[in-house]
Every structure is written in structure tokens, then in C-alpha cells.
């Protein structure tokens, strides 16, 4: 379909994010990059398939024949048989047979420019339907990007949770070994065991979150056994500098919803012109021929009846229906124009809101990176002090948890930054890039 062909597998978000990491696993048939995920989603997503079929309806309807340009041809036939039943001895018994086939061509040569205005209306309806499909594609791509990176985020959290669990397990084993050697450290042993149990529970919970994220991604891609895939792309780092004024300019012209609304305005304008066509006279011509065969009382009668007709009509008054139809169409046109102004204002506010969110997310990423570096240094110092016995297990546990929380916070901040960038691209109409 036209709309689906215009937009390729690759989205602008991927291009603007730059090249993402694709390790050797990408050579595996089960490797799933973000680009491949979008490709699969655009092909398989059921909502897109339904939208494509709905758009195809407008394409099928958008023809000159549907607009009424071509003549109509009709064939018909009628037959009649009757028999007279005599009532007296002198009455004659006879029957009658009549057969009349016909061929007729009728054509409206002029109908107040209705044909051309109807065709323009069908063009606008198709453009509006394709605009709806474009909005659906953009939202689907946005959902796939979000689901893909959400799964990547949950995967990274699993790795962090496993590292914390392994560290707790090592400490618990050391305390258990010390207890086996007769060194009485019951409190330390119980504390180490409790920390390991807590970290084990967190790890299992995080694994479940990861599997849920993978299932959600597979659902968006409309595939089975999506969990068998290996996600190869990492959450990208974004440090793009954007111009707010340029974003506003692009959004007002390229936003998919605004473009769709322009098509709706044109559709209403054409509907007004179609309604006004009833104020003009109409000219119809007809050409046809009939053949009559009659047989009565044994006598055959055959006739060929060709004819040409022309009719001009002008509706002088029909209860103000024409005026009401035009007025209603004009009101609908004004409604769509007001909706466009409201949409432009809403998009303008969305750009400001999302741009501020993008700046905030970018700054938070910087803060989280610095926080992670600080907690990492604190953890190294704490490990040395804990090994030398100058730091209690409680304090060491707090430093350890702070480090892993900082690592998780950094991953979440990067994910939030990516989605803030995607939302900004979606609002400005730059999420998808047209390709040959």
C-alpha cells in the first residue's frame, strides 16, 4: 500500500541516535536489533494491518467511476403471455405472446460540476485515511522503540541484580566458612545470609520483570516465541543539541496529526462545493433501443424501437434542503479549521514540554553518571576498609547497595532520555524518514 511503502523499516530515531552496538551475536539468526524489531512490527502488527485495510477502502473508492464521470449501461427484457378462454360455442380460442428486450445508455453530461468536486472529495478522503495510517505507524514505531529499550533496560537490571546477589553469596560463604572453623560470628553470619536472601529475591523478581518486558515486545511485534531472541542493541547515549525555534517550525509543518487535519479541512471544503452543485442545472442524455415481438391469434408482429433522449432539469425549490446542506457543510468546515488551530496550539505546547523534559533528562543522565562514579569510588574504599576490619558489615552493605542503586538509576535515566528524544521526534514529525 502507498502509505506503507513510503515509510521504510528504519526510523529517524535510529538515524539520530547514531550507530548502536551490534556485537558478534548479531550474526546469530535469533539476534534482534531495534531496526529488525521495527521491520517485523511494521509487517506483522495487527493494528497496522487493520489500518492498512481501512486505508485501502478509500483507495478503492477514489475513482472517476465512483465520482460519476462515466455513463451507465443497462440491459433488460420483459415477456408476457396471455390466453383468452372462450365462453360460447362461437367464441374463438386464441393466445398472445409478447417479448421486449432493451438496451439503454444514460449519461449525465453536466451536473453542476459535481463529478470533479466529488473526485476532489475522494482525493481528500484518501489523503486523510493515509494520514491516519501514518499516525498509527508513528505510534507503533514509538511503542516498539519503548518496548525494545525497556527489555534492554530490564536485562541490564538483571545483570546488576546478579552481581549484587553474587557478591552477597560470596560474603555469606566466607561467614559460613568462618563458622565452620569455629570462629563464632553468629550475628555476621545471619546478616550475610539475610543479605543474600534479600538479593536473591530481588534477582528473581528482576528476571520476571525482564521476561514480562520481552513478552510485551513480542506482543507488539505480533510474533510467537519472542523470548528466544537475543537483544543486541544497547540503550544509546544521546547528546544532541536541538534548536527550540526550529523544532516549533518543523512541528507545525511536519506533525502527522496536523497534516491529517489539513486533509480533513480540504475534505470539508470539497463537501461544501459538492453541496453547492445542486444549485446548477443538470443535463442528462440517453440512448437506447428496444425490440418488440408480439404474436396474437397466429399473427407475428416485430418492431425495433431506437431512441435518443435529452433532459435538462433545474430544481427551483426543494424546501431549502440545498441551503441547509451547504450551511451544514460550511459549519463542518469551520469546525475542522478551529480543530486545526487547537491542534497547532497543542502541538506547540507539547514541543515546549517535551523539549524541557529532554533537557532535564539529559542533565539527569550527567548527574547519574557522576553519582555512579562517586559511589564506585566509595565502594572500592569500603571494600578495603571492610577487608581490614575497620568498617562494619552494616556500613559496607549500605555502600554496596548505594553503588548498585546508582547503576540502576543511570540505566533508567538513559532510557528516560531516549524516550524523551523519541517523543520529541514524534511530535515534530521526524520519527519516520521517507525513503525511496
N, C-alpha and C positions, 0 to 999 in steps of 0.2 A: 504494500500500500504506500501511497505517496508520503504520508507523514512518517511512517516507519522507515522508509528509505532515506529520507532527508537526514535523519539523525543516526550516526554510526554508533558502534559499540563504545567507543571512547568518549568520555565526558570531559568537559573543560576542567572540572575539578582535578582530574588526574594530571592533565597537562600543566595546570598551575601548581600542583603540589610538587611537580618535578618527578624524576625517576625514583621509584621506590625500590627498596631492597628486594631482590629476587635471587635467593641462594640456589644452590645446586638442586635443591628439592623441586625447583620449578620445572625441571626436566621430567619429573615424575608425572604420569598421567593423572594422578589424584591431586596434583598441585592446583591450587585455586588462587589466582591473583585477583585483585579488585577488578581489573579490566575484563577478565574472563567471567567473573561473577555478574558484572553488568551485562555482558553479552548474553549470558544464559538467562538472566532475568528478563531482558527485553524480548527474548524469543519465547519464553515459557510462561511468564506471569499471566495468570488467568484474567486479571482485571484489564491488562493491556489487550489481551485477545478479545475480550468483550467490547472494549472501546474501539478496537480496530474494526470489528464487525458493524458497530453502530456508525462509525465514520463511513464505512463502505456503503451504507444505505444512502447517505447524502450524495455520494459519488454516482451511484446508480440512478438516483432521481435527477441528477443535474444533466439533462439532455434537452436538445431543442424539441424533441418529440414531446417530452413532459411539459415544455413551455407552450405547446400548442402550435408550433410552426407548420407542421405537415398536415396534409388533408387526411380525411378518414375515408375508407372504402368499406362498403358493406354489401353483402350478397344475401338474398333471401328468396324464398319460394313459398307459394301457397297453393293448395289444392282443395277442390270442393267436388263432392259427388252427391247428386240427389236423384231420387226416383219418384215418379208420380204413380200412385196406385189408383187404378180405375175403380169407380163406384157403380157404373151402369154397364149394361151389356154392350152399348155402343161406344163407350169411352175407350180411348187408345192408351195403351201402356207404353210409356217412354221414360228414358233416364237422361240426366245431364251431367257432364264431366267438365270441370274447369281446372286448368293448371296454369299458374302465372309465376315463373321465375323472374328475378330482377337483379340488377347490378347498379349501385349508386355510389358516387363520389361527391363528398361535400368538403368545402374548404372555406375557412374564414380568411378572406383576403385582408381585412382590416378590422381590428377590434380595439381601437384606441391605444395603440402601441402596447397592448397587453403582453404580446408574445415576448418582445425584447425586455420589457420590465420584469416579466416573470422569470426569464432566463437570468437576468441580473440578480434577482432574488435568490434563485437556486445557487448561483455562484457564491453569494454571500453566506447562504446556509451551509454550503460545503466548507467554506473558509472557517466559519465558526465551529463546525464539527471537528475540523482538523486542529483548530486552536485548542479545543477541549482535549483532544488526544495528546497534543503537545504538553499541556499542563499535567495530564496523567502520566506521561513519560517522565517529565521532570520530577514529579513527586515519587515515582517508583525508583528512579535513579538515586534520589536523595535517601530513600528508605534502605536501598541496598547498600549504599556507602555507610550509612549509620549502622546497619546490622553487621556488615563486614568488620568494620573497625571496632564495634562493640565486642564481637567474638575475639578479635585480636587482643583487645584490652583485657577481657576475661582470661585469655590464655596467658598473658603476661602476669596477671594476678595469681594464677595457679603456680607459675614458676616462683614468684616471690613467696607465696604461702608455703611451697615445698621447701624452699631454702630455710625459712624460719622454722618449719617443722623438723628438718634435718638437724639444724643447729640445736634445737631443744632435745632431740633424740640423743645427740652426741653428749650433751651435758648430763642427761638422765643416765646414760650408760656409764659415764665417769663416776657419778654419785653411787650408782649401783655397784660398780666395781670397788669403790672405796668401802661400801658397807660389807661387801663380801670379804674384804681383807680385815675386817674387824674395826675399822675406823667408824666410830659411832657418829653419824651425821644424819640422824633421822629427819630433822627439820629440812635440811638441804635436799635430802633425797625426796621427801614429799613435795617440796616446792618444785624440784626439777620434773618430777612425774606429773604434777598438776599443769606445769607449763607445757609439757609435751602433749598431754591430753587436750589441752585447750587449742594448741596449734594444730593438732591432728584434726580436731573437729572443724577448725577454720579451713583447713586444706580441703577436707571432703566437701564442705559447703561450697567452697570456691570452684571445685571441679564440677559440681552440679550446676552452678551458675554458667560455667563455660559450656556445658552440654546444652543448656537451655538456649544460650546465645547462638550456638551452631544450628540448633533446630529452627530457631527463628529465621536465620539466614536461609536455610534450606526451604522453609515455607515460602519466603519471598521469591526464591528462585523457582519455585514450583517443581522441585525435583525430589526424588526419593533417595534415602541413604546419604544425605548431605554431610552426615557426620564422618564419612570416610575421607573427606577432603583434608588436605594439609594447607592451611592458610599461610601463604608465603610473603605477603606484603606486611610491612610494619607500619605503625602509625607515623605518618611523616611529620617532620618539623617544618613549620611554616613561619616565615619571617618576611612576608610580603608587605610592601608599603603601598597603601591604597589612597587615592585622592577622593575625598567625600564628594566634592562637586562633580567629578567625572562619574562617580557611582550613581549620583542622582540623575545625571543626564542619560546614562545608559539605561537605567531602570525605567525612566519614563518612555523610552522608545522600544526597549527590547523585552520588558517584562511580559511573560507569556499571557498572563491574565489580562493585561492591558491590551495586547494585540488582539486577543479574543474578543474583548469588549468593543474594539473598533469594528470588528466584523459584525457584531451584534447591532451596532448603530447603523451600519450600511444595510443590514437586513431589514431593519425597521424603516429606513428611508425608502428602500425599494418596495416594501409593503404599502407605503403611502402612495407611491406612484402607481402601483397596481390598482389600488382602490380608486384613484383618480381616473383611471382609464375608462371607468363606467360612464363618465361624463361625455365621452365621444361616441359618435355613431358607429355601428358595425356593419360590415358588408360581407355577406355570405353568398357563395355560388355553389351550384350543384349540377352535376352531370350524371345522367343515368339512362338506363334502358330497361324496358320490360318486354317480356314475351308472353302472349296470352294464347292459350289453346282451349277452345271450347268445342264440345261435342254434344249436340242436343238433337234428339229424335233422329239419330243416324246421320246428321249433317255436321261436318267438320268446319271449324272457323279458326284461322290462325292470324295473329296480329303481332307485329313488332312495334313497340312504342318508345322511341328515343325521346329524351327531353333535356333541356338546359334551363336552369332557373337561377335567378339572382334576387337577393333580398337585402335591402338596406333598412336598418331599424335604428331608432333613436328613442331612448327612454326619457320622456319628458318629466315624469314624476312617478316615484315609487314609494311614497310615504317617507321621504327624507332618509331612506336607507343608505343611499350613496354618501350623503353628507355625514351621516353618523359613522359610516365605515372609514371615511377619510379622517374624521376627527379622532376616532379611536386610534387609528394608525399613527397620527401625529402625536397623540399623548404617549403612546408606547415609545415613539422615537425620542421624545423629551425625557422619558424615564430612563432610557438607556444612556442618554447623554449625561444626565445627572449621576447615574451609576458610574460612568467613566470618571467624572470629576471626583467622586467619592473614592474610587479605586486609586486614582493618581495620588490623592492626599494620603490614603492609607499606605500606599507603597512608599511614599516619601518618608512617612513616619517610620515604617519598617526599616528602611535603609539606615536612617539615623540610629534607630535602636540596635540593629544588628551590627552596624559599624562600631558603636560604642562597646557592644558585647565582644566584638572581635578584638578591639584594643585591650579590653580588660583581660580576656583570655590569654592574649599574647603576653601581657605583663605578668599574669599569674604563672605562666609557664616559666618565665625568667626567675620569679621568686621561688617556685618549687625546685628548680634546678639548683639554685643557691642553697635552699634548705636541705636538699639531698646531699650536696657536697659537705655541708656543715655536719649533718648527722652521721655521714660516713666517716668523717674525721673523728667525731666523738666516739663512734663505735670502735675504731681502732685503738684509741686511747683507753676506752673502757675495757677492751679485751686484755690489754697489757696489765691494767690495774687489777682486773679480776683474776688473771693468772698469778699475779704476785700476792694476792690475798688482801689487797688494800681497798677493794671495792666489794660491797656486799652483793649477794645474788639478786636482791630486790632492785638495787640501783642498776645493776648490769642488765636486768630484764627490761627495765624502763628504757634504757638507752637503746637496747636491741629493738624493741617494739617501735620506738621513735624512728629508727632508721628505716625499717620496713614500711611503716606508715608513710614516710616521706617518699619512698619509692613508688608506692601505690598512688599517692597524691599527684606525683609528677606524671604518671601514666594517664590518670584521669584528666589532668589539666591539658595534656596534649590532645586527648580525644575531644575534650570540650572545644579546644581551639580549632581542630579540624572541622567539627560540626558547625561552629560559628562561621567559619570560612565558607562552608558549603551553603549554609542558609543565606549568606550574603550573596553568593553567586546565584542562588536560586531566585532571590528577589530581583536581582538586576538582570536576569535572563541570560546569564553567562554560564550556567551549569552545563548546558549542552553546546557543542560546537558543530555547526553544519559542515559536512564534508562532501566531497564528490561522490 
